[in-house]
């Protein structure tokens, strides 16, 4: 109840204070890209319940089929993405109860469909505007790394960790990094052919906690890079050992 009260109060105050800014964005998006002003997409929320996430549009309509997504991002859209102001309409999602202020970022249902039972643990809390994975590198991290950070948050969330996330979010907004993957397209979600086989590193530690659970503690590589999995991430086998889910346009997956 306390957490939900914090979410409602924060979202309501933010909407009130940022109303002039959001109105200006509405007018600019309408003038530069036409309608609609908002981008809506189905995402998976708490316990897998689906909802429609809201964002300001950052891409114009395609001029021809299969036009590259990076070519569709307008100058206005680039500014919105760089400053994360395209996410402001999600304050409405917070008021509705679809999201919270802090939590794992909501992902696409087709990605959730390939979660292992352990990975579905990131759905045990409401998705958030910002989260532990977001302040560790955002889309510059591999999907396995992001999920590990989210699972760590679900297991250890509390006032202390939430305050750390809020403090670091300010830094991320002031010095934005990892907004999109290479070429303006975020990496595709790795689809497992089967559950990852147990390895010696996954054996239980003396305290009874699998090492694969303990290594998700709050630490990150000095310079996370797309496509390079740090040693603490879980390997995701894919069909034939090579294929993975296709990349998702930056506007749709962040």
C-alpha positions as CSV (number, residue, x, y, z in Angstrom):
1,X,0.0,0.0,0.0
2,X,2.8,2.4,0.9
3,X,4.6,1.7,-2.4
4,X,1.4,2.2,-4.4
5,X,0.7,5.5,-2.6
6,X,4.2,6.6,-3.5
7,X,3.6,5.7,-7.1
8,X,0.3,7.6,-7.3
9,X,1.6,10.6,-5.5
10,X,4.8,10.8,-7.6
11,X,2.9,10.3,-10.9
12,X,0.2,12.9,-10.1
13,X,2.7,15.5,-9.0
14,X,4.9,14.9,-12.1
15,X,2.0,15.1,-14.5
16,X,0.9,18.4,-12.8
17,X,4.4,20.0,-12.9
18,X,5.3,18.7,-16.4
19,X,1.9,19.5,-18.0
20,X,3.2,22.5,-19.9
21,X,6.2,20.5,-21.2
22,X,4.0,17.6,-22.3
23,X,1.6,20.0,-24.1
24,X,4.5,21.5,-26.0
25,X,5.7,18.1,-27.0
26,X,2.2,17.2,-28.2
27,X,2.2,20.2,-30.4
28,X,5.7,19.6,-31.7
29,X,5.1,16.0,-32.5
30,X,1.8,16.8,-34.2
31,X,3.6,19.5,-36.3
32,X,6.6,17.4,-37.3
33,X,5.1,13.9,-37.6
34,X,1.4,14.4,-37.8
35,X,-1.0,12.0,-35.9
36,X,-1.2,10.1,-33.8
37,X,0.9,11.8,-31.1
38,X,1.0,8.8,-28.9
39,X,2.6,5.4,-29.6
40,X,0.7,2.5,-28.0
41,X,1.8,-1.0,-27.7
42,X,0.8,-4.1,-25.7
43,X,3.3,-5.1,-23.0
44,X,3.3,-7.7,-20.2
45,X,3.0,-6.3,-16.7
46,X,2.5,-7.7,-13.2
47,X,2.1,-11.5,-13.3
48,X,2.0,-11.3,-17.1
49,X,-1.2,-9.2,-17.3
50,X,-1.1,-7.3,-20.6
51,X,-1.6,-3.6,-20.9
52,X,-1.1,-0.8,-23.4
53,X,2.0,1.2,-22.8
54,X,2.0,4.9,-23.8
55,X,4.9,6.9,-25.3
56,X,5.3,10.0,-27.4
57,X,6.0,9.0,-31.0
58,X,9.6,9.4,-32.1
59,X,9.3,7.8,-35.6
60,X,7.5,9.1,-38.6
61,X,5.4,6.8,-40.8
62,X,7.5,4.7,-43.3
63,X,7.8,6.1,-46.8
64,X,8.1,2.6,-48.2
65,X,7.9,-1.0,-47.0
66,X,10.8,-2.2,-44.8
67,X,12.3,1.3,-44.5
68,X,15.1,1.1,-41.9
69,X,13.9,2.2,-38.5
70,X,16.9,4.5,-37.9
71,X,15.9,6.5,-41.0
72,X,12.4,7.0,-39.6
73,X,13.5,8.7,-36.3
74,X,13.0,12.4,-36.7
75,X,15.1,15.2,-35.3
76,X,12.4,15.8,-32.7
77,X,12.1,12.1,-32.0
78,X,15.9,11.9,-31.4
79,X,15.7,14.8,-28.9
80,X,12.8,13.1,-27.1
81,X,14.6,9.8,-26.9
82,X,17.9,11.3,-25.8
83,X,16.2,13.1,-23.0
84,X,13.8,10.2,-22.2
85,X,10.9,12.6,-22.5
86,X,9.2,10.2,-24.9
87,X,8.5,8.1,-21.8
88,X,6.5,10.8,-20.0
89,X,3.0,9.5,-21.0
90,X,3.8,6.4,-18.9
91,X,3.0,8.5,-15.9
92,X,-0.6,7.8,-16.9
93,X,0.2,4.1,-16.9
94,X,1.4,4.5,-13.3
95,X,-1.8,6.2,-12.3
96,X,-3.8,3.4,-13.9
97,X,-1.9,0.8,-11.9
98,X,-0.3,-0.8,-15.0
99,X,3.2,0.3,-13.8
100,X,5.1,1.6,-10.8
101,X,7.8,4.3,-10.6
102,X,10.5,1.6,-10.0
103,X,10.6,-1.9,-11.4
104,X,11.7,-3.9,-14.4
105,X,10.9,-2.4,-17.7
106,X,7.8,-4.0,-19.3
107,X,8.6,-6.2,-22.2
108,X,6.7,-7.6,-25.2
109,X,4.4,-10.6,-24.7
110,X,6.2,-12.5,-27.5
111,X,9.4,-12.1,-25.4
112,X,7.7,-13.2,-22.2
113,X,6.5,-16.3,-24.0
114,X,10.1,-17.5,-24.1
115,X,11.0,-16.8,-20.5
116,X,12.1,-19.8,-18.4
117,X,10.2,-20.3,-15.2
118,X,13.0,-18.6,-13.3
119,X,13.0,-15.6,-15.7
120,X,9.2,-15.2,-15.1
121,X,10.2,-14.0,-11.7
122,X,10.7,-10.5,-13.1
123,X,6.9,-10.4,-13.5
124,X,6.4,-10.8,-9.7
125,X,6.3,-7.0,-9.3
126,X,4.8,-4.1,-11.3
127,X,7.0,-2.9,-14.2
128,X,8.5,0.5,-13.7
129,X,9.6,3.7,-15.3
130,X,13.1,3.1,-14.2
131,X,14.8,0.1,-12.7
132,X,18.0,-1.6,-11.6
133,X,18.8,-2.8,-15.1
134,X,18.0,0.7,-16.5
135,X,20.7,2.4,-14.4
136,X,23.2,-0.3,-15.2
137,X,23.4,0.3,-19.0
138,X,19.8,0.0,-20.4
139,X,19.8,-1.3,-24.0
140,X,23.6,-1.5,-24.1
141,X,23.3,-4.6,-21.9
142,X,22.5,-8.0,-23.4
143,X,19.1,-9.4,-22.6
144,X,20.5,-12.1,-20.2
145,X,22.3,-9.3,-18.3
146,X,19.1,-7.2,-18.1
147,X,17.0,-10.1,-16.8
148,X,19.6,-10.9,-14.2
149,X,19.6,-7.3,-12.9
150,X,15.8,-7.4,-12.8
151,X,15.7,-10.7,-10.9
152,X,18.2,-9.2,-8.4
153,X,15.9,-6.2,-7.9
154,X,12.8,-8.5,-7.3
155,X,14.7,-10.5,-4.7
156,X,16.2,-7.5,-2.9
157,X,13.8,-4.6,-3.5
158,X,13.3,-2.3,-0.6
159,X,13.7,1.4,0.4
160,X,17.5,1.4,0.2
161,X,17.7,-0.1,-3.3
162,X,14.9,2.1,-4.5
163,X,16.7,5.2,-3.3
164,X,19.8,4.0,-5.1
165,X,17.9,3.5,-8.3
166,X,16.2,7.0,-8.1
167,X,19.6,8.7,-7.4
168,X,21.3,6.9,-10.3
169,X,18.4,7.6,-12.6
170,X,19.1,11.3,-12.2
171,X,22.6,10.6,-13.4
172,X,21.4,8.5,-16.4
173,X,19.0,11.3,-17.4
174,X,21.8,13.9,-17.2
175,X,24.3,11.7,-19.0
176,X,22.2,9.4,-21.2
177,X,23.9,6.2,-22.4
178,X,22.6,2.9,-23.8
179,X,19.3,4.4,-25.1
180,X,19.4,2.1,-28.1
181,X,21.5,-0.7,-29.4
182,X,23.7,-0.5,-32.5
183,X,22.2,1.3,-35.5
184,X,19.3,2.5,-33.5
185,X,17.8,-1.0,-33.2
186,X,17.8,-2.8,-29.9
187,X,19.1,-6.4,-29.8
188,X,16.6,-9.2,-30.3
189,X,15.5,-11.4,-27.5
190,X,17.4,-14.7,-27.5
191,X,14.9,-17.6,-27.9
192,X,16.0,-20.7,-26.1
193,X,15.6,-24.0,-27.9
194,X,15.4,-25.7,-24.5
195,X,16.1,-24.8,-20.9
196,X,19.8,-24.1,-20.3
197,X,21.6,-27.1,-19.2
198,X,23.0,-27.1,-15.6
199,X,26.7,-26.3,-15.4
200,X,29.2,-26.7,-12.5
201,X,28.8,-22.9,-11.8
202,X,25.1,-23.4,-11.1
203,X,25.6,-25.8,-8.2
204,X,24.4,-24.7,-4.9
205,X,26.8,-22.7,-2.7
206,X,27.3,-23.7,0.9
207,X,24.5,-21.4,2.0
208,X,22.1,-23.1,-0.4
209,X,21.8,-20.3,-3.0
210,X,22.8,-21.2,-6.5
211,X,25.8,-19.3,-7.7
212,X,23.8,-18.2,-10.8
213,X,21.4,-16.4,-8.4
214,X,24.2,-14.9,-6.3
215,X,26.2,-13.5,-9.1
216,X,23.4,-11.1,-10.1
217,X,24.5,-8.8,-7.3
218,X,24.8,-5.1,-8.1
219,X,27.9,-4.9,-10.2
220,X,28.4,-4.2,-13.8
221,X,31.2,-4.3,-16.4
222,X,33.3,-1.2,-16.8
223,X,32.0,-0.7,-20.3
224,X,29.0,-2.9,-21.3
225,X,28.8,-3.6,-25.0
226,X,26.0,-4.9,-27.2
227,X,26.5,-8.5,-28.1
228,X,29.1,-9.3,-25.5
229,X,27.9,-11.3,-22.6
230,X,29.7,-10.6,-19.3
231,X,30.6,-13.8,-17.3
232,X,27.7,-13.6,-14.9
233,X,25.0,-13.8,-17.5
234,X,23.2,-17.0,-18.4
235,X,23.9,-18.6,-21.8
236,X,20.8,-18.9,-23.9
237,X,21.0,-21.8,-26.4
238,X,19.2,-21.0,-29.6
239,X,18.0,-23.3,-32.5
240,X,21.1,-24.7,-34.2
241,X,23.1,-22.8,-31.7
242,X,23.0,-19.6,-33.8
243,X,19.6,-18.1,-34.4
244,X,17.8,-15.7,-32.1
245,X,14.8,-13.5,-32.1
246,X,14.9,-10.7,-34.6
247,X,15.8,-7.2,-33.6
248,X,13.0,-4.9,-32.4
249,X,12.7,-1.3,-33.6
250,X,14.0,1.0,-30.9
251,X,10.7,2.8,-30.4
252,X,8.9,-0.5,-29.8
253,X,11.3,-2.2,-27.3
254,X,12.6,0.4,-24.9
